[in-house]
C-alpha cells in the first residue's frame, strides 16, 4: 500500500481493517476449505487476510475451515501453484 501497489479504494479498505486490528477489535472469521497438499483455499475474507499479511500478523487468525472428499467436484475448486 505504501508503494501504491493496490488500487486506492482497496488500499483504504485494508487500512481501515488494519486500524481495527491495531485497536484489538475482533473481526469475523475467515472462511476457507482444505485443498490439495494441505493448502487452504480462501472463500471469504480477502480484505481481512490482506490486512493481516500487511501487518505481518503474529497471532493466530480466526478461521472456519471446511473439508469434503467431494471438494474437487466443486466447479470453483482448482489447485494452482
N, C-alpha and C positions, 0 to 999 in steps of 0.2 A: 504494500500500500504506500509505503514511503517513497518507493521508486515509481509510483504510478503504474503498477502492474495490473491493477484492477480498475474496471470502469468506476466512475465516481459514485454512482448510486449503490453499487455492490460494496465499494470500499466504505461508504457511510454506514451501511447496514452492519458490516463487520465491526467497524469501530464502535458502534453503539452496543453491540453484543459484548465486545471486549470490555467496555466500560462497566457493563453489568457484572461480568466475571470478576473484574478487579474490585468491585464493590461487594463481592461474596454473594451475589444473587444466585439463587438456584434456578437453573434452566431446565426445560423439558429434556427427557432422554432422547438420545439419537436412536434411530431405528435402522437396523442392519440385518442382513441374512448371511449365513455362512456360505462361502463359495468353495471352490476347489483349493486344495493345498492350504487349508486353514486361513484363507483370505476372507476378509469381511467386505461385503458389498453394501455400501451406504444407500439406504432407501429414502430416508428423511433426515434432514439436518445439515445440509451443505453449508449454509451460512455459519451455523454454530461450530461445525468442525473446522472451518477455515479460521474462525476466531480463536479457537483453542490452539491450532497449529501456529498461528501468527504470534501467540503469546508464549510459545514453547511450553505449553501447559504440562506440569509435572505431577498433577494429581489425577487419580482415576476419573474418567469421564463416564457419567451415567449413560447407559445404553440398554435398549431392548434388542436382543439378538434372536433371530428366528432360524429354524433349521427344518429342512424337509428333504427326504430322499427324492422327492419329485421336483425339487427346485430346478434342475436342468431342463425340465419341460416348460418352465415359465417362459413366455415369449421375450421378456426383457432380461433374462438371465444369460450372461455370456461371460466367460473368463477371458480377460485381456491382460496382457502384460503391461 
